[in-house]
Amino acid sequence: MRIVGSLLAAVVGLLGLVFLIGAQGQVLRFAIGAVLIAAAGAIVYFMLLRPQVQQVQQTLVQKIDLSGDVNLERLTCQACNAPLSKDAISLKEGAIMVTCPSCGTTYQIEEKPKY
């Protein structure tokens, strides 16, 4: 839309300039040229006033409904056994990934079968 407005302002402004140059003392041509140049300026002014699209930040919240008995366990790193906080866990492409702040190891959490 900005390109169309710029082209329209350029054409109207150029046409107004042609009318001003070709006025040769005629008041009507001078007035039309002045009005066209003012219209080109107004187009540019309103294009600059147009509100810009703002980026919207989205937050994704994933809730998990657990069925059955659930026991709370302390999560530790598989490589160095350091305790992990909730900040070490992230969701990437649907997989739960852990990055250990102590040793820097990154791995995916996989639930072991309970049979």
N, C-alpha and C positions, 0 to 999 in steps of 0.2 A: 504494500500500500504506500510505503514511503517513496518508492521509485516512481509510482504513478503520479503522486503529488508533486514530486520534483520535476518530472517531465512536463506536467501541466503548468506549473509555475514558470518554467523556462519558456514554453511556447507562448503563454499569455504575456510574459514580460518582453519577449522578443517582438511580438506583434504590437505591443504598446510602444516600444522603441521605434518601430517602423512608422507608426502613426505620428510620433513626435518629430522624427526626422523629415517626414514628408508633409508636414503641416503647411509649410510655405505661407504662413500668415493667416491661414484659415483657423478660426477659433474652434469650430466643431471638431476638426481632426486633432487639434491640440488637446481638447477636452477628452476625446476618446482615448488618446494615447496615455494621458495622465490617469484616467480611470483604469485602463488595462494594467499599467505598471503598479498602481495601488492594489489591484486585485491579485497580481502576482505576489506582492509583498504580504498580502493578507493570507494567501495560501501557504506561504512559507511560515508565517507567524503561527497559524493554526496547526500546521504540521509539528512545529516545535512544542506547542502547548499540549498536544495529544499525550495522555498519560501512558507511561511505559508499562509494559507487562511485568509484573513482579513475580519472582520465583517463589513458589510455595514449598516449604519444607515439610515433608511427610515423615511421620513416625510410624513404624510398623510394630505392633504389639502382637505377640504370638502367645496364646493361652493354650495350655495343654490340660486336658481332663484325664486324670489318672484313675483307672478303675482298680479296685482291690486294695490290698494293704501296701502302703508305701512307707519305707523306712528312710530316714534322712541319714546320709553318710557324708563324711568329709571327703571332698574331692582332692586328690593328690596327683602330682605329675607322674606319668608312667616312666619317665627317664630318670628323674632325680628324687622323687618322692617329696618334693616341696609342696606345701599346702597351696591350693589355688583359690582365688577369690572369684566373684562373679564377673569382674572386669577381664579376666583371662579367657572367658568363654564368649564366642561370637557365632553367629549364624551366617554361613556363606553358601549360597546356592542350595539351600535346604539341608545342609549338613551342619552338625554342631561341631565346631572347631575349637580347640584349646591351644593357647599360646602361653607357655610357662614363662613368667617374668624372671625366674631365677636362671634357668639354663637356655631359654630361647627356643626350646623344642616346640614344634607345631604338629598337632595330630588331630585326627577325627575321633570323637567319642563313639564307641560302638557298644551297644548293650549285649552282654553275654547271655546266652540262653540259660534259663533257670530250671533245667530238667536234669 
